Structures are given as C-alpha cells and as structure tokens.
C-alpha cells in the first residue's frame, strides 16, 4: 500500500530523517519495501512509503519507543493512503 506520512517535529529535518530511517530499517523490508523522505521545511517532512504490512507499521508507530520519541521531538503524524489515478 502506498502511504504518505506528513510529520511536523521540533528537531531538525536531518535528525528526523536519521531516527525514522532507523525505525524503518529495524522493521525490515517485509514491512516497508521502499521509502523516500521529502523535506517540506526545517521541521516538516513528507515520507512516501510502500507499506507491505500495515498492521506491523501501526504497531511500531504506537510502540512505547515511538511514543517517547514523538513526545521528546514534539512529533505529530498524519497518515494517508495513496491510490494511483489513471
């Protein structure tokens, strides 16, 4: 499933990208097969992902570690499903 996550945060974009890349890598290619960050400002990101296991992604995003990171960095996420228009 193609997914877009728009995030705002108080850390820098580079810190956000590094930390979130670590979360994605830890989940493995069976959960997220591809992803790309787009910087939409110093404190905003658009993350495009091909999610193969949405349940696993939701579990990771709601884990204690993720919640702690979100709180520390004032991170707010809005998640969208993307469909191809032909």
C-alpha positions in Angstrom: 0.0 0.0 0.0 1.4 3.4 -1.0 1.4 5.6 2.1 2.2 9.2 2.8 3.0 10.4 6.3 3.2 14.1 6.8 5.1 14.9 10.0 5.9 18.0 11.9 8.6 18.0 14.7 10.9 20.2 16.7 14.2 18.5 15.9 16.0 19.2 12.6 15.0 17.5 9.4 18.3 15.6 9.3 17.7 14.3 12.9 14.2 13.3 12.0 15.3 11.5 8.8 18.1 9.7 10.6 16.0 8.5 13.5 13.0 7.5 11.4 15.2 5.6 8.9 16.4 3.6 11.9 12.8 2.7 12.9 12.1 1.7 9.2 15.3 -0.3 8.9 14.5 -2.2 12.2 11.1 -3.2 10.9 12.6 -4.8 7.8 11.8 -5.0 4.1 8.8 -7.3 4.8 7.1 -4.3 6.4 8.3 -1.3 4.3 9.8 -2.2 0.9 10.7 1.3 -0.2 10.6 4.8 1.3 11.6 8.4 0.4 11.8 11.5 2.5 10.9 14.9 1.1 11.8 17.9 3.2 8.9 20.3 3.3 10.6 22.7 5.8 13.2 22.6 8.6 10.5 21.0 10.8 8.3 19.2 8.3 8.6 16.0 6.3 6.6 14.1 3.7 7.5 10.4 3.9 6.4 8.3 1.0 6.4 4.6 1.6 5.4 1.3 0.0 4.0 -0.5 3.1 3.6 -4.3 2.8 2.4 -4.9 6.4 0.2 -2.0 7.6 -0.5 -3.8 10.9 3.2 -4.0 11.7 3.7 -0.4 10.8 0.8 0.7 13.1 2.2 -1.4 15.9 5.7 0.2 15.5 4.2 3.7 15.3 2.2 3.1 18.5 5.1 1.4 20.4 6.4 2.9 23.7 9.7 3.7 22.0 7.9 5.6 19.2 5.6 7.4 21.6 8.6 8.5 23.7 10.4 9.7 20.6 7.3 11.6 19.4 6.9 13.3 22.8 10.6 14.3 23.0 10.6 15.8 19.5 7.0 17.2 19.5 6.2 15.0 16.5 2.8 14.9 15.0 2.0 12.5 12.1 -0.9 12.4 9.6 -1.1 9.2 7.6 -2.6 8.9 4.2 -3.2 6.0 1.8 -2.3 6.9 -1.8 -4.0 5.4 -4.9 -2.9 5.7 -8.5 -5.3 7.7 -10.7 -5.2 6.5 -14.3 
